[in-house]
């Protein structure tokens, strides 16, 4: 976590030397990198909003034990369970229960 600012500068330097354009690139970090200093280094409102949606979706999925523990071995069945869970999440949100 402490090395992130220094590492980002090194990444920019290497990208510049090899001719790699980083504009429009996104950076995905684990929650362990979450600190005020690191947020200032990488803050981008669009990325932050997307990350918030992704984390919220994972939290919603965790409410469904069948998805959390992955009882289904067959991919299509697991995907179907996810679709049912998302449907229930949306119904709860729209119906207000």
Secondary structure, DSSP 8 states (H G I E B T S, - for coil): -TTHHHHHHHHHHHHHHHT---TT------GGG--HHHHHHH--HHHHHHHHHHHHHHHHHHT-HHHHTT---SHHHHHHHHHHHHHHHHHHHHHT-
